[in-house]
């Protein structure tokens, strides 16, 4: 691994891991020897990073030169921490890890007083009934949305009828107990809503619908607002 990449990963690990992070834990994260780890800590300190701690005790990143300082009000900090905590409980391990990393990076940019507010927020989230695990095709669907590529799939509707579809995926909506995909259905030549847990055999096609996703999604939202709480098909 190139040294600049290793130093970037070390900074990221110091943001993410509960402080103080031991040298052994940091070395394992970077897959380097303790000697290399100590040398990299010294390099980051020389570059302006304020890293408290020492060998045998652990290290804490108290001032991060790689990120500009941020300022939020106390209520904005509460909102950020609650929102990220909700994502960590979503049932999607990829998003949960992203939320954890995002929280660590945000906290690392805050002044010390605001950092304490973020780490000891007045409100927390806990769910007695955890959400069901995210379906295995969620990652593929997300990538297709961003790439604006059509998906081929088999769908079983609420009546148990199965059909083969090609769709243009527009957005995933997180409902109370399930996930729903807003899409343009090429079979029906119209907007449709699909429950992700009723989709199977999902594959990405070579067909691109770029750059139509944003205007299609805007039109779909306009229709949904006009319909109110319509039945999910």
C-alpha positions in Angstrom: 0.0 0.0 0.0 1.3 3.4 -0.9 2.3 5.6 2.1 -0.2 8.4 1.4 -3.0 5.9 1.2 -1.9 4.3 4.4 -1.8 7.7 6.2 -5.3 8.4 4.9 -6.5 5.1 6.2 -4.9 5.7 9.6 -6.7 9.0 9.9 -9.9 7.4 9.0 -9.4 4.6 11.6 -8.6 7.2 14.3 -11.9 8.9 13.4 -14.0 5.7 13.5 -12.5 3.6 16.3 -13.6 4.2 20.0 -10.8 6.3 21.6 -8.3 5.6 22.7 -7.4 3.3 19.9 -4.5 1.0 20.7 -1.5 0.6 18.5 -2.3 -3.1 18.1 -5.8 -2.3 16.9 -4.7 0.4 14.5 -1.9 -1.8 13.1 -4.4 -4.6 12.5 -6.7 -2.2 10.7 -3.9 -1.1 8.4 -2.3 -4.5 8.2 1.1 -3.1 9.1 3.7 -3.7 11.9 3.5 -1.8 15.1 6.8 -0.1 14.1 5.3 1.2 10.9 2.2 2.3 12.8 4.3 4.4 15.3 6.2 5.9 12.4 2.9 6.9 10.7 1.5 8.4 13.9 4.7 10.6 14.0 4.2 11.6 10.3 0.6 12.6 11.0 1.6 14.7 14.0 4.3 16.4 12.0 1.7 17.2 9.3 -0.5 19.0 11.9 -2.8 16.3 13.3 -3.3 16.6 17.0 -3.2 13.0 18.2 -3.1 12.5 22.0 -1.7 9.3 23.5 1.3 7.1 23.4 2.4 3.5 23.0 0.8 1.2 25.6 -2.0 3.7 26.3 -3.7 4.3 22.9 -4.3 7.2 20.6 -7.1 9.8 20.2 -7.5 12.2 17.3 -8.5 15.5 18.9 -7.9 17.8 16.0 -8.1 16.7 12.3 -6.1 18.8 9.7 -7.7 16.9 6.8 -11.2 18.2 7.4 -12.3 21.8 7.7 -13.9 22.7 11.0 -17.7 22.5 11.1 -20.2 24.4 13.2 -23.7 23.1 14.1 -26.2 24.3 16.7 -27.0 21.9 19.5 -30.3 20.9 17.9 -28.6 20.3 14.5 -26.1 18.0 16.3 -29.1 16.2 17.9 -30.8 15.8 14.5 -27.6 14.5 12.8 -26.9 11.9 15.5 -30.5 10.8 15.6 -30.7 10.4 11.9 -27.5 8.4 11.7 -28.5 6.3 14.6 -31.8 5.5 12.8 -29.8 4.4 9.7 -27.6 2.1 11.9 -30.9 0.3 12.9 -32.2 0.1 9.3 -31.3 -3.6 8.7 -28.9 -2.7 5.9 -25.3 -3.5 7.0 -23.8 -1.4 4.2 -25.7 1.7 5.1 -25.1 1.0 8.8 -21.3 1.0 8.3 -21.6 4.2 6.2 -23.6 5.9 8.9 -21.0 4.9 11.5 -18.1 6.2 9.4 -20.1 9.4 8.6 -20.7 10.1 12.3 -17.1 9.7 13.1 -16.0 12.0 10.3 -18.5 14.7 11.3 -17.6 14.5 15.0 -13.9 14.8 14.0 -14.5 18.2 12.4 -16.4 19.7 15.3 -14.9 22.0 18.0 -14.3 20.2 21.3 -17.4 21.7 23.0 -19.7 20.5 20.1 -18.0 17.2 20.0 -19.1 16.5 23.5 -22.7 17.4 22.6 -22.5 14.9 19.7 -21.0 12.1 21.8 -23.5 12.7 24.6 -26.6 13.7 22.8 -29.8 14.1 24.9 -31.8 11.8 22.7 -31.3 8.2 21.6 -33.0 5.6 19.4 -33.9 2.1 20.4 -36.2 -0.4 18.7 -37.7 -3.4 20.5 -38.6 -4.9 17.2 -35.6 -4.7 14.8 -36.3 -4.2 11.2 -36.0 -7.3 9.0 -32.7 -7.7 7.2 -32.3 -5.8 3.9 -32.9 -8.0 0.9 -29.7 -9.3 -0.8 -30.5 -7.5 -4.0 -30.5 -4.0 -2.4 -26.9 -3.2 -3.2 -27.5 -4.1 -6.9 -30.6 -2.0 -7.0 -28.8 1.0 -5.5 -26.0 0.8 -8.1 -28.5 0.5 -10.9 -30.3 3.6 -9.6 -27.1 5.7 -9.6 -25.9 4.2 -12.9 -29.4 4.8 -14.4 -29.5 1.2 -15.8 -32.6 -0.9 -16.3 -33.2 -4.0 -14.2 -34.7 -7.3 -15.2 -36.5 -9.2 -12.5 -39.4 -11.5 -11.5 -42.1 -9.9 -9.4 -44.8 -11.5 -7.3 -47.6 -9.1 -6.5 -49.8 -9.0 -3.5 -52.2 -11.5 -5.1 -49.4 -14.0 -5.7 -49.3 -13.5 -9.4 -45.7 -13.7 -10.8 -44.5 -11.8 -13.9 -41.2 -11.0 -15.6 -40.4 -7.2 -15.7 -37.9 -4.8 -17.0 -37.9 -1.6 -15.0 -36.1 1.7 -14.7 -35.3 2.0 -11.0 -35.8 5.5 -9.6 -35.7 5.5 -5.8 -35.8 3.1 -2.8 -38.3 4.2 -0.1 -37.9 2.9 3.5 -41.4 2.1 4.9 -42.1 1.0 8.5 -41.6 -2.7 7.9 -40.6 -3.0 4.3 -38.7 -1.5 1.4 -40.4 -0.2 -1.7 -38.9 0.7 -5.1 -40.3 3.5 -7.2 -39.8 2.6 -10.9 -40.9 3.0 -14.4 -42.2 -0.4 -15.6 -41.5 -1.1 -19.3 -44.1 -3.9 -19.3 -46.9 -1.6 -18.1 -45.4 1.6 -19.7 -46.2 3.5 -16.5 -45.0 4.2 -13.0 -45.1 1.3 -10.5 -44.2 0.6 -6.9 -42.5 -2.7 -6.1 -41.9 -4.3 -2.7 -38.2 -5.4 -2.7 -39.0 -8.6 -0.7 -41.3 -9.6 -3.5 -38.6 -9.2 -6.2 -36.4 -12.1 -7.3 -33.9 -13.0 -10.1 -32.8 -9.3 -10.2 -30.1 -8.6 -12.8 -28.8 -5.4 -14.3 -29.3 -5.0 -18.0 -27.2 -3.2 -20.6 -30.1 -0.7 -21.2 -29.4 2.9 -19.9 -32.2 5.4 -19.3 -29.8 8.3 -18.5 -30.5 11.1 -18.1 -34.2 10.5 -17.4 -34.1 9.4 -13.8 -34.5 12.9 -12.1 -37.4 14.2 -14.3 -39.1 10.8 -14.0 -38.7 10.7 -10.2 -40.0 14.3 -10.0 -43.1 13.3 -12.1 -43.7 10.2 -10.0 -43.6 12.2 -6.8 -46.1 14.7 -8.3 -48.4 11.8 -9.1 -48.1 10.3 -5.6 -48.9 13.6 -3.9 -52.0 13.8 -6.1 -53.1 10.3 -5.2 -52.5 10.4 -1.5 -52.0 7.0 0.2 -52.5 4.8 -2.9 -52.3 1.0 -2.8 -48.8 -0.5 -3.3 -49.0 -2.7 -6.4 
